[in-house]
Amino acid sequence: MSSLINGTTISLTRGDTLLLTIKLTKDGKPYTPQDGDKIRFALKKKYTDDEVLILKQIPIDSMTLRIDPEDTKNLNFGTYVYDVELTTKDGFVDTFITPSSFKITEEVY
């Protein structure tokens, strides 16, 4: 695999696929999302930018974030910022992965 996860920092070779299983806890115990909950991933060049470059809903049945080759193929090499947020069906919002680094690395071919 061409992706590397270190804490919340993700490195991905541009144009490759990333599959990342998300795990949640609540009060120190595993949390299983309920029907109506939503989890989203957002990527920007800088935190203060208005433009979101990648926005993905993470399916609650698989809890797997999937970044496809076409999602990154036109991005410049470098460091971006992302976060992941849970919105429960009753409106509670928790950004459980706060702004973190997402590196798009070079490819040879």
N, C-alpha and C positions, 0 to 999 in steps of 0.2 A: 504494500500500500504506500502511496505517496503522501499521505497525510501524517501529521505529527501533532499530538495533543500534549501539552505540558501545563497542568493546572487548567486554566481557562484560555490559554493561548493556543490558537490553532494555526498550523502551517499547512498549506495545500499547494501542490504544483498546479499552475494555471492549466485549465482544461481537463483536469482529472475529476473523478467522482469522489465525493465524501459521504460516507454513511456513519452517522454518529448517534448512538443510543443515549437518550436523555433520561436521567433518573432524578426524581424529586423526593424531598423529605419535608415533613411538616412536624414540628416539635420533636425532631430527632428520629422520627419514624418514617418508613417509606410511605409516599403518598401516591395513590393511584387516581389519575384524573377520572372525573365523572362525566357522564353524558352532559353536553352543554359547555364543558370547560374548553378553552382554547389555549394553545401554546404557539407562539410565533417567534421566529428568528428574523432579525433585521441587521443588515450590513450597510455601513456608510464609509466614505473615505475618511471623514473626520466626524467626531461626535456632534459638532455644531452645524454640520451641513444639513440642508433641508432635503436633499435628494437621497432617497434610499436606493441603493444599488441592487440589493437582493432582499426580497421579503418572502419568507416561506412560512406556511402553516405546518406545524409538526403534528401528524396524525396521533390522536391520543390512544388509538388501539395498538400502534407499533412503537410509539415514542422514539421514532427514528427520524432525525434530520437528514435530508438528502439534498446535497448540492450536486447538480449535474454539470457536465462539461460545458454546456452552453451558458451556464450561469456565470462562469469566470473567464471564458475564452477571450472576451474583449476588455477585461480589466488589466490595468497596468500592473507590473510587478511592484510590490511594496506592502506596506502595513496599513490595514484598514481597522475599523472598530465595529464590534457587533455586540448585541445583547439578546437575551432570550427571556420572554415574559409569559407568565401564566395569567389568564383571566378566567376566574371560575364562573360557573353559571349564575351565581348570585351577585356578580360584579366585583368581587375582590380581585385586585390586581397586585401581582408580585413579580418584579423583575429579578428572577432568581439567579441569572447570570448577568451581573452588572457589566457596563462597558469594558470589553476585553479586546485584546489584539487578535487579528486574523491576518496572517501573512500569506500573500500570493507569491509563490516562488517561481523561479525560472524553469523553463523546460528546454531540453536540447533539441527535440524534434516534435 
